[in-house]
Amino acid sequence: MTLTAEQFHQRMWEILEPVDTEFFEVVAAPAPDAEAIGELEAAVGFALPAAFAAFCQRTNGLCVMAREAVWPHAKEFEVGPAWTFWRGLVLLGIDTPDLPEWASISAQQRRLAEAGLPGVLPLLKIVGDGGRIWGVDQAGSVVVIDDLTDPQPLDGDFTDLYAEQIADLMQRQQDMAQRLAERATRKPGKLPG
């Protein structure tokens, strides 16, 4: 992350401009205190990227989630392609009392450390996809961890990754809308026999 704090903040919100609030909710938690930042840095073993830390002071734990009306939650035991469960994207946040554990960098960092994958600051995950986490390593390189395997470096910077994932989320929402429309037009079938 070589952008200044202000450039990073501006770029992240530029990426979110095409997100239609008719279809998506965008929510965040309150800013963390200095103690929470220090605890996270101690746990991960290096200082947070300055631009990201500053972003969390303004927009902590940013979640973009499809609205229930346009992409209903899956019902218990429902089966479908994996992407149909991926309704949101969360830029993980620094712990505060109002930040849910599923949106917490610390919770994901502990999970990585327990799996023998220290030295990565987890920053991004798809809601509903427990197997993939994106983050940065101590050198500031963007990495992806799939199913708790060794981190794999990615090309580009974090804002490039975020832009790609937001675009993918919006495409999934459109695909889900089409899927739901097709399902609504189907005639109920009869059971064989």
Buried (B, 14 or more C-beta within 10 A) or exposed (E): BEBEBEEBBEBBBEBBEEBEEEBBEBEBBEBBEEEBBEBBBEBBEBEBBEBBBBBBBEBBBBBBBBBEEBBEEEEEEEEEEEBBBBBBBBBBBBBBEEBEEBBBBBBBBEBBBEEEBEBBBBBBBBBBBEEBBBBBBEEEBBBBBEEBEEBEEBEEBBBBBBBEBBEBBBEBBEEBBEBEEEEEEEEEEEEEE
